[in-house]
Amino acid sequence: MNVVKLLSLVGHVYIEQGCFNSMNNRHVTSKFCRNILLVGLASAGLTACNQPPEIQKIEGFAQGTSYHISYWTSKDVDKETIEKQFQTKLDSIDKELSTYRDDSYISRFNEKTDTNWQPASKDFIHLIDLARVINRDTQGCYDPTVSPLFQLWGFQKGTLEVPTAAQISKVKKQMGLDKIQVDHTGMRVRKVLPHVQLDFSSMGEGYTINKLSKILESDGIHNYLVEFGGDMKIRGHKPKGQKWRVAIERPIPLEDGVKPYKIVTINDEKGVTLNTSGTYHHSFDKDGKEYAHILDPRTGTPVTHDLSSATVFSDDPEIGDAWATAMLCLGPKVGKAVALRKNLEVFFIRGTDKDAKSFSSEALSKSQRISFDQGEAK
């Protein structure tokens, strides 16, 4: 899975319920490199009948990343049953959307070099439709057909190869959502050009979070924090009524670990999602020139702006995931303008480490559903 979000952004959120005791979990995929720090989600055990329910935790590894789910309920819900439901859903997502599995639906779709119609699931068509909307709203900056560009630049292999303008032009001719056709009535899709490829990793975490959250809610659980690959959906509150708190990662080099930058309190109990993309963990140096590990599909080349991180707060983790990716392509100036036009709640960070400067979109500045602690986290 690789798309515009192919870089190392992760870990960008911290779960906080006390002091920051870190657990660093790293992985590298062709999509990006992610550090996830989870902090003290332990809760007091039930020592008396008037004690609140304790927080239950489910953790695992899927789609090349880790996930951590915390929830609580006063109902009699079997944790093992929930874990099995999660695993069944994760396996199903993998079989449909994993570009690392040759037998997945998307891999078989990409492998085909004809323009025949192929049956597709409702979810697969939904992701195409959603991608079209954001592709249009970003004038092509968001594009889930960009995978061949990453292959051309060598980002997937971890060895940068600076291509020629002619090579870039050739690959770009095989890109574009206009080269994918959808028949909504017949529930089928086809390629207009045989070699176009799809990759939904830029909204994969958000899509998965959506599915796992729905499992919890179908089981009557409405107080939870679902974190997958660093992105999150948070609903309700903690057992004693306290608000959930998380943090946005400080943009520092990967070897320096993971540190909080801004502490965020979740005020809206109906549910808020946080999706972060960033450029600061992963870049390449070639002949003395540094290249960001994120490509602009419109130019076919790495971005050159100084936006190091963008966190999108929204109601839908799929949409937030895609927009966070798009912001890293658009850059701070255009990204802020697009956020204003689309009424998006976005937290931007420019620069890295001690030189990092942050600002919020107008919609986020006016938002009441989250609040930032004053100053930077130390």
C-alpha positions as CSV (number, residue, x, y, z in Angstrom):
1,M,0.0,0.0,0.0
2,N,1.6,3.3,-1.0
3,V,-0.1,6.4,-2.4
4,V,0.7,10.0,-1.8
5,K,0.9,9.3,1.9
6,L,4.0,7.2,1.3
7,L,6.3,8.6,4.0
8,S,6.9,8.3,7.5
9,L,4.4,10.0,9.5
10,V,3.4,8.1,12.1
11,G,3.0,7.7,15.5
12,H,1.6,11.1,15.5
13,V,-0.8,10.6,18.3
14,Y,-0.4,9.7,21.9
15,I,-3.0,8.3,24.1
16,E,-2.8,10.0,27.5
17,Q,-4.2,9.0,30.8
18,G,-1.5,10.1,33.3
19,C,2.1,10.8,32.7
20,F,3.9,10.1,29.4
21,N,5.5,6.7,29.7
22,S,6.4,5.8,26.2
23,M,6.3,2.5,24.3
24,N,7.9,2.9,20.9
25,N,6.7,0.6,18.1
26,R,8.3,1.0,14.7
27,H,7.7,-0.5,11.3
28,V,8.6,0.3,7.8
29,T,6.4,-0.4,4.8
30,S,6.3,0.9,1.3
31,K,3.6,3.2,2.4
32,F,5.5,4.9,5.2
33,C,7.3,4.5,8.4
34,R,5.3,4.9,11.6
35,N,6.1,5.4,15.3
36,I,3.3,4.9,17.7
37,L,3.5,5.9,21.2
38,L,0.7,4.8,23.6
39,V,0.6,6.0,27.0
40,G,-0.6,4.4,30.3
41,L,-4.1,3.2,29.4
42,A,-4.1,1.1,32.6
43,S,-7.1,1.6,34.8
44,A,-7.9,0.8,38.3
45,G,-9.4,-2.7,38.9
46,L,-12.8,-3.2,40.3
47,T,-12.2,-3.2,44.0
48,A,-15.7,-2.4,45.1
49,C,-19.2,-2.5,43.6
50,N,-19.3,1.3,43.3
51,Q,-16.2,1.4,41.2
52,P,-16.6,2.4,37.5
53,P,-16.0,-0.3,34.8
54,E,-12.4,-0.8,33.9
55,I,-11.0,0.0,30.5
56,Q,-10.6,-3.0,28.3
57,K,-7.7,-3.1,25.8
58,I,-7.3,-5.0,22.6
59,E,-4.0,-4.8,20.7
60,G,-2.6,-6.4,17.6
61,F,-0.7,-6.1,14.3
62,A,-2.4,-6.0,10.9
63,Q,-1.8,-4.4,7.5
64,G,1.9,-3.7,8.4
65,T,1.1,-1.7,11.5
66,S,-0.1,-2.0,15.0
67,Y,-3.5,-1.2,16.5
68,H,-4.7,-0.4,20.0
69,I,-8.3,-0.3,21.0
70,S,-9.5,0.8,24.4
71,Y,-13.1,0.7,25.5
72,W,-15.3,0.4,28.5
73,T,-19.0,-0.5,29.1
74,S,-21.3,-1.3,31.9
75,K,-22.9,-4.0,29.8
76,D,-21.9,-7.7,29.9
77,V,-19.9,-7.9,26.6
78,D,-17.5,-10.7,26.0
79,K,-14.0,-9.3,25.1
80,E,-13.0,-12.5,23.3
81,T,-16.0,-12.3,21.0
82,I,-15.1,-8.7,20.1
83,E,-11.5,-9.8,19.4
84,K,-12.8,-12.5,17.0
85,Q,-15.0,-10.0,15.3
86,F,-12.1,-7.6,14.9
87,Q,-9.9,-10.4,13.4
88,T,-12.6,-11.5,11.0
89,K,-13.0,-7.9,9.8
90,L,-9.3,-7.3,9.5
91,D,-8.9,-10.5,7.4
92,S,-11.7,-9.3,5.2
93,I,-10.2,-5.9,4.6
94,D,-6.8,-7.5,3.9
95,K,-8.3,-9.8,1.3
96,E,-9.9,-6.9,-0.5
97,L,-7.4,-4.0,-0.2
98,S,-3.9,-5.3,0.6
99,T,-1.4,-4.6,-2.2
100,Y,1.0,-7.0,-0.5
101,R,-1.2,-10.0,-1.1
102,D,-1.2,-11.3,-4.7
103,D,-4.6,-12.9,-4.1
104,S,-6.3,-9.7,-2.8
105,Y,-9.1,-8.1,-4.9
106,I,-7.1,-4.9,-5.5
107,S,-3.9,-6.8,-6.5
108,R,-5.8,-8.9,-9.0
109,F,-7.5,-5.8,-10.3
110,N,-4.1,-4.1,-10.7
111,E,-2.6,-7.1,-12.3
112,K,-5.2,-7.3,-15.1
113,T,-4.2,-5.6,-18.3
114,D,-7.6,-5.5,-20.0
115,T,-10.5,-3.2,-19.9
116,N,-13.2,-5.7,-19.1
117,W,-15.8,-5.0,-16.4
118,Q,-15.1,-6.7,-13.1
119,P,-17.6,-7.1,-10.2
120,A,-16.7,-5.0,-7.2
121,S,-18.0,-4.7,-3.6
122,K,-20.0,-1.8,-2.3
123,D,-17.0,-0.7,-0.2
124,F,-14.6,-0.8,-3.1
125,I,-16.8,1.4,-5.2
126,H,-17.4,3.7,-2.2
127,L,-13.6,4.3,-1.8
128,I,-13.3,5.1,-5.5
129,D,-16.2,7.6,-5.2
130,L,-14.7,9.2,-2.1
131,A,-11.3,9.5,-3.8
132,R,-12.9,11.2,-6.8
133,V,-14.4,13.9,-4.6
134,I,-11.1,14.7,-2.9
135,N,-9.2,14.4,-6.1
136,R,-11.5,17.1,-7.6
137,D,-11.3,19.3,-4.5
138,T,-7.5,19.2,-4.6
139,Q,-7.2,19.7,-8.4
140,G,-5.5,16.3,-8.6
141,C,-3.1,16.6,-5.7
142,Y,-4.9,13.6,-4.1
143,D,-4.7,10.6,-6.4
144,P,-4.9,6.9,-5.5
145,T,-3.5,5.9,-8.9
146,V,0.0,7.4,-8.1
147,S,1.6,4.1,-7.1
148,P,3.7,3.7,-10.4
149,L,5.4,7.1,-9.6
150,F,6.6,5.7,-6.3
151,Q,7.9,2.7,-8.1
152,L,9.7,4.9,-10.6
153,W,11.4,7.0,-8.0
154,G,12.4,3.9,-6.1
155,F,10.7,4.9,-2.8
156,Q,9.1,1.4,-2.5
157,K,12.6,-0.2,-2.6
158,G,14.2,2.4,-0.3
159,T,16.7,3.3,-2.9
160,L,16.1,6.7,-4.6
161,E,16.4,6.9,-8.3
162,V,15.8,10.3,-9.8
163,P,14.0,9.7,-13.0
164,T,14.1,11.8,-16.2
165,A,11.3,14.2,-17.2
166,A,10.5,11.8,-20.1
167,Q,10.2,8.8,-17.7
168,I,7.9,10.8,-15.4
169,S,5.8,11.9,-18.3
170,K,5.4,8.4,-19.5
171,V,4.2,7.1,-16.1
172,K,1.8,10.0,-15.6
173,K,0.0,9.0,-18.7
174,Q,-1.0,5.8,-16.9
175,M,-2.4,7.7,-13.9
176,G,-5.7,9.4,-13.1
177,L,-9.1,8.4,-11.7
178,D,-10.6,9.3,-15.1
179,K,-9.0,6.1,-16.2
180,I,-11.2,4.1,-13.8
181,Q,-14.9,3.6,-14.7
182,V,-17.6,2.6,-12.2
183,D,-21.0,1.1,-12.9
184,H,-23.0,1.8,-9.7
185,T,-26.1,0.0,-10.9
186,G,-24.3,-3.2,-11.9
187,M,-21.8,-3.0,-9.0
188,R,-18.7,-3.3,-11.2
189,V,-15.6,-1.4,-12.2
190,R,-13.2,-1.4,-15.2
191,K,-10.0,0.2,-16.4
192,V,-10.2,2.6,-19.2
193,L,-6.4,2.1,-19.7
194,P,-5.0,-1.4,-19.1
195,H,-2.1,-0.4,-16.9
196,V,-3.7,2.0,-14.4
197,Q,-3.4,0.9,-10.8
198,L,-5.4,1.6,-7.6
199,D,-4.0,1.8,-4.1
200,F,-6.2,2.9,-1.2
201,S,-3.5,3.0,1.5
202,S,-3.9,6.7,1.9
203,M,-7.3,6.1,3.5
204,G,-6.6,2.5,4.6
205,E,-6.2,3.3,8.3
206,G,-9.3,5.5,8.3
207,Y,-11.3,2.8,6.5
208,T,-10.2,0.2,9.0
209,I,-11.0,2.4,12.0
210,N,-14.5,2.9,10.6
211,K,-15.1,-0.8,10.4
212,L,-13.7,-1.6,13.9
213,S,-15.6,1.3,15.5
214,K,-18.9,0.0,14.0
215,I,-18.2,-3.4,15.5
216,L,-17.9,-1.8,19.0
217,E,-21.1,0.2,18.5
218,S,-23.0,-2.8,17.2
219,D,-22.1,-4.5,20.5
220,G,-23.5,-1.5,22.4
221,I,-20.1,0.1,23.2
222,H,-20.1,3.9,22.9
223,N,-17.1,4.9,25.0
224,Y,-13.9,3.9,23.1
225,L,-10.6,5.0,21.5
226,V,-9.7,3.1,18.4
227,E,-6.1,3.7,17.2
228,F,-4.9,2.0,14.0
229,G,-1.5,2.9,12.5
230,G,-1.5,6.1,14.5
231,D,-4.9,7.4,13.3
232,M,-7.8,7.4,15.7
233,K,-11.5,7.6,16.4
234,I,-12.5,8.7,19.8
235,R,-16.0,8.6,21.3
236,G,-17.5,9.1,24.7
237,H,-15.4,9.6,27.8
238,K,-13.4,7.6,30.3
239,P,-15.1,5.5,33.0
240,K,-15.0,8.3,35.7
241,G,-16.4,10.9,33.3
242,Q,-13.0,12.4,32.3
243,K,-12.5,13.4,28.8
244,W,-10.1,11.5,26.5
245,R,-6.8,13.2,25.8
246,V,-4.3,12.6,23.1
247,A,-1.3,14.3,21.6
248,I,0.1,15.3,18.3
249,E,3.7,14.2,17.7
250,R,6.6,16.6,17.6
251,P,8.1,16.6,14.1
252,I,11.6,15.3,14.9
253,P,13.9,12.8,13.1
254,L,12.9,9.1,13.5
255,E,16.2,8.3,15.4
256,D,15.3,10.8,18.1
257,G,12.3,8.9,19.2
258,V,8.7,10.1,19.6
259,K,7.7,13.1,21.7
260,P,4.4,15.0,22.1
261,Y,4.0,18.4,20.6
262,K,0.4,19.4,21.4
263,I,-2.0,17.9,23.9
264,V,-5.5,17.6,22.6
265,T,-8.6,17.2,24.8
266,I,-11.7,15.7,23.1
267,N,-14.8,17.6,24.1
268,D,-17.3,16.1,21.7
269,E,-18.6,12.8,23.0
270,K,-20.4,12.0,19.8
271,G,-17.1,11.1,18.2
272,V,-14.0,12.7,16.7
273,T,-11.4,11.2,14.3
274,L,-7.8,12.3,14.1
275,N,-5.7,11.6,11.0
276,T,-2.2,12.7,10.6
277,S,0.3,12.8,7.7
278,G,3.8,14.1,7.9
279,T,7.1,14.3,6.0
280,Y,9.6,14.6,8.8
281,H,10.6,11.0,9.5
282,H,11.6,9.9,6.0
283,S,13.5,11.6,3.2
284,F,16.2,10.7,0.8
285,D,19.5,12.4,-0.1
286,K,20.8,12.0,-3.6
287,D,23.9,13.8,-4.8
288,G,23.6,16.3,-2.0
289,K,20.0,17.1,-2.6
290,E,17.3,16.0,-0.1
291,Y,14.0,14.6,-1.5
292,A,10.8,14.4,0.6
293,H,9.2,11.0,0.5
294,I,5.9,12.3,-0.7
295,L,5.1,13.0,-4.4
296,D,2.8,15.5,-6.1
297,P,0.9,13.5,-8.7
298,R,0.4,16.6,-10.8
299,T,4.2,17.2,-11.3
300,G,5.4,13.6,-10.7
301,T,8.1,15.0,-8.4
302,P,8.6,15.2,-4.6
303,V,7.1,18.2,-2.8
304,T,9.4,21.0,-1.8
305,H,7.4,23.0,0.8
306,D,8.1,23.0,4.5
307,L,4.9,21.5,5.8
308,S,6.0,18.7,8.0
309,S,2.7,17.5,9.5
310,A,-1.0,17.9,9.0
311,T,-3.7,16.6,11.4
312,V,-7.3,16.5,10.3
313,F,-10.1,16.4,12.8
314,S,-13.4,15.1,11.3
315,D,-16.4,12.9,11.7
316,D,-15.3,10.3,9.2
317,P,-11.9,8.6,9.5
318,E,-11.8,7.7,5.8
319,I,-12.3,11.3,4.7
320,G,-9.9,12.6,7.4
321,D,-7.2,10.1,6.3
322,A,-7.4,11.1,2.7
323,W,-7.5,14.8,3.5
324,A,-4.4,14.5,5.8
325,T,-2.6,12.9,2.8
326,A,-3.8,15.7,0.5
327,M,-2.6,18.4,2.8
328,L,1.0,17.1,2.6
329,C,0.8,17.4,-1.1
330,L,-0.9,20.8,-1.2
331,G,1.5,22.4,1.3
332,P,0.8,25.0,4.0
333,K,-0.4,28.0,1.9
334,V,-2.6,26.1,-0.5
335,G,-3.6,23.6,2.2
336,K,-4.8,26.4,4.4
337,A,-6.8,28.0,1.6
338,V,-8.4,24.6,0.7
339,A,-9.2,24.0,4.3
340,L,-11.0,27.3,4.5
341,R,-13.0,26.6,1.3
342,K,-14.0,23.1,2.4
343,N,-14.5,24.1,6.1
344,L,-11.9,21.5,7.2
345,E,-10.5,21.3,10.8
346,V,-6.7,21.0,10.2
347,F,-3.7,21.5,12.5
348,F,-0.6,22.3,10.5
349,I,3.1,22.1,11.5
350,R,5.8,23.7,9.5
351,G,9.5,22.9,10.0
352,T,10.9,20.4,12.4
353,D,12.0,19.9,16.0
354,K,12.8,23.3,17.7
355,D,12.1,25.3,14.6
356,A,8.6,23.8,14.2
357,K,5.8,26.4,14.0
358,S,2.1,25.5,14.0
359,F,-1.2,27.0,13.0
360,S,-4.8,26.0,12.7
361,S,-7.3,26.3,9.9
362,E,-10.1,28.7,10.6
363,A,-12.6,25.9,11.1
364,L,-10.4,24.3,13.7
365,S,-9.8,27.6,15.5
366,K,-13.6,28.0,15.9
367,S,-14.2,24.3,16.8
368,Q,-15.6,23.5,20.2
369,R,-15.3,19.7,19.9
370,I,-11.6,19.7,20.7
371,S,-9.3,22.0,22.6
372,F,-5.5,22.3,22.9
373,D,-3.6,22.7,26.1
374,Q,-1.8,26.0,26.2
375,G,1.7,26.0,24.9
376,E,3.7,23.0,23.7
377,A,4.0,19.7,25.4
378,K,7.3,19.2,27.2
